[in-house]
Structures are given as structure tokens and as C-alpha cells.
Amino acid sequence: MSRYASYPSLKDKVVFITGGASGIGATFVTSFHDQGSKVAFVDLKQSDGDALMRKLGGNAWFKQCDVTDAKALQGAIGAAAQALGPITVLINNVANDTRQTTAEMTPEAWRKDLAVNLDPVFIGSDAVYPMMKQAGGGVIINLSSINAILGPERLAGYVAAKGAINSLSKTLAREWGVDKIRVNALSPGWVVTPRQLELWLTPEAEAEWMKLVALKERIMPEDIARLALFLASDDSRMITGQNLIIDGGRT
Ligand SMILES: NC(=O)c1ccc[n+]([C@@H]2O[C@H](COP(=O)([O-])OP(=O)(O)OC[C@H]3O[C@@H](n4cnc5c(N)ncnc54)[C@H](O)[C@@H]3O)[C@@H](O)[C@H]2O)c1
């Protein structure tokens, strides 16, 4: 038996996850699937999405989709709802943490950064709102980052988007609380994903990180998923408009 919680309120819930084919998003997909939720996910990466579908024995819904294309994201949300029923949990998870100095950044690169890191949070939330309202409530979880607070170099667009996501989550929570829709931001510290290991998480960088945190252990995607499960479940029914930080004590 697992030492971690399972949530009866998540059984048969229809959950839509952006960027679910790899990284933390893929762990969201498997974690909600393991709770008995009906999981739909989208991603740019067709082959990773197909591989995850095979791992789940086909027991989920996947569509290749670029979330920077508003119509494609709206269409995927509509198609998932047609297939599985009204979406009552949305996890806005996609991001791209490509780095460059602000001096190097062109206006086009800035817009591109916000197009992937911020705009889909609005488009996705706006698309699920009517169905959540009609269903009598729902939950939106927006992946933010402690970098919105720390403001590291070479991540201007990403960091600005994450700060905006924290603020947007609060506003949506206020506007939609009357419809029993809860909206929270979830801010991880440095999570050990395949992309981080490949690009940024060198032994030296990790040693620096470990000096700055209270808990000297790696944060794994499963740690983030367990908080998302709690936030999506009825166990957190009075938590909304918050930015929940899970960073081993870095901030
Ligand atoms: N990994 C970390 O250390 C960390 C730390 C803080 C916050 N976060 C946040 O957690 C979330 C997940 O991060 P991750 O590390 O798993 O990211 P990741 O880059 O490993 O995975 C992101 C997924 O989104 C997909 N994706 C990217 N652009 C897309 C697009 N335009 N359309 C559709 N899919 C697209 C990718 O293919 C990938 O499957 C992000 O919001 C990120 O900002 C991560």
C-alpha cells in the first residue's frame, strides 16, 4: 500500500493538463490517473505523448497541440470535454525556461516568451470557465515558480510571466469564487526533471542549490504532483487565491 494519500473526491474527475507528455506534467498525468481521474493532456511532443498513453494502457486522452495557438488549445479543451465530460480540474503547466540576457532580448523574443509562459494560462482558464460554472465548481492550478520571487538573471520573460500568473490566479479566484471555482498558483523550487538534468542541473549548480535550502534533498516531480492532488481534491476546499511554494525551504 502506498504511504501517500489517495483522494476519493478525485475519482472520475475530468482533469486537463497542458504540457503533460514529459517533465512534471507527465507525473501529473500518471498521478491523477492513479487516483482514478479521467485525464486529458496536450503537448507539443507527439512521440512522448504517445509513449505515455501506452504506459497508461490507453486509459487517458492525448492530443498533440501547441498551446501558443489559442484556437488549438480551445479546440483541444472542447474535444477533451466531448470525450470525457466537463473538465472540472485544469492544470496550466506548460512553460519554457529558455535563457538569454535582457540586453540580448528582442521585442519578438519577449512576446514569444509570454506567448508560451503566460497567454495559455488565460486562454485555458477562460475556455474551461463556462463548463466549470455549469458543473457547479472546479479547480484551476497554475504552475508558477519561486523564480517569480527570486528574479534570477537571464530569465526576464519567464520570470515576468510567473509573477503575472501569481497575480492572475488571485484575480480569477476572486471573480470565480462565487461559482465555487478555486484558483491557486503552485510554485516549485528546482525540480529534478529530464530537461533540468540535461540543460542546467550540473553537479556544481546542484551543490550551490543545496547550500541554500533547508532540506538537503532533491525535489522530485512526485513531490509537486502530491501537492497538486491535494489542491485539486475536496480536502483543500477552502484554499483559493494562494501561491503555494514547495521548495525545500529555499525562499
Ligand atoms: N523543473 C523545475 O525545476 C521547475 C521549477 C519551477 C517551476 N517549474 C514549472 O513547472 C512546470 C513544468 O515544468 P517542467 O520542468 O516539467 O518543464 P518541461 O520543460 O520539462 O516540460 C514542459 C512540457 O511542456 C511541453 N511544451 C512546451 N511548450 C509547449 C507548447 N507551446 N505547447 C504544448 N506543449 C508545450 C513540453 O513539450 C514538455 O512536455 C512549468 O510551468 C515550470 O515553469 C518547474
The ligand as an ORCA input file, in Angstrom:
! r2SCAN-3c Opt
* xyz 0 1
  N      11.556     21.858    -13.258
  C      11.720     22.850    -12.409
  O      12.739     22.950    -11.726
  C      10.630     23.897    -12.218
  C      10.826     24.871    -11.235
  C       9.855     25.840    -11.039
  C       8.710     25.833    -11.816
  N       8.548     24.873    -12.759
  C       7.326     24.936    -13.557
  O       6.694     23.662    -13.619
  C       6.057     23.494    -14.903
  C       6.576     22.223    -15.549
  O       7.978     22.340    -15.685
  P       8.900     21.168    -16.234
  O      10.215     21.387    -15.593
  O       8.221     19.874    -16.131
  O       9.010     21.598    -17.779
  P       9.498     20.738    -19.029
  O      10.121     21.707    -19.972
  O      10.306     19.565    -18.592
  O       8.132     20.200    -19.635
  C       7.239     21.092    -20.225
  C       6.320     20.323    -21.158
  O       5.552     21.283    -21.871
  C       5.625     20.994    -23.248
  N       5.514     22.228    -24.021
  C       6.433     23.224    -24.127
  N       5.972     24.191    -24.941
  C       4.738     23.786    -25.364
  C       3.763     24.348    -26.236
  N       3.971     25.524    -26.849
  N       2.609     23.675    -26.430
  C       2.402     22.472    -25.840
  N       3.302     21.880    -25.009
  C       4.451     22.538    -24.782
  C       6.962     20.325    -23.451
  O       6.990     19.554    -24.644
  C       7.086     19.483    -22.196
  O       6.473     18.220    -22.338
  C       6.386     24.765    -15.689
  O       5.332     25.686    -15.577
  C       7.622     25.305    -14.996
  O       7.769     26.703    -15.140
  C       9.491     23.908    -12.992
*
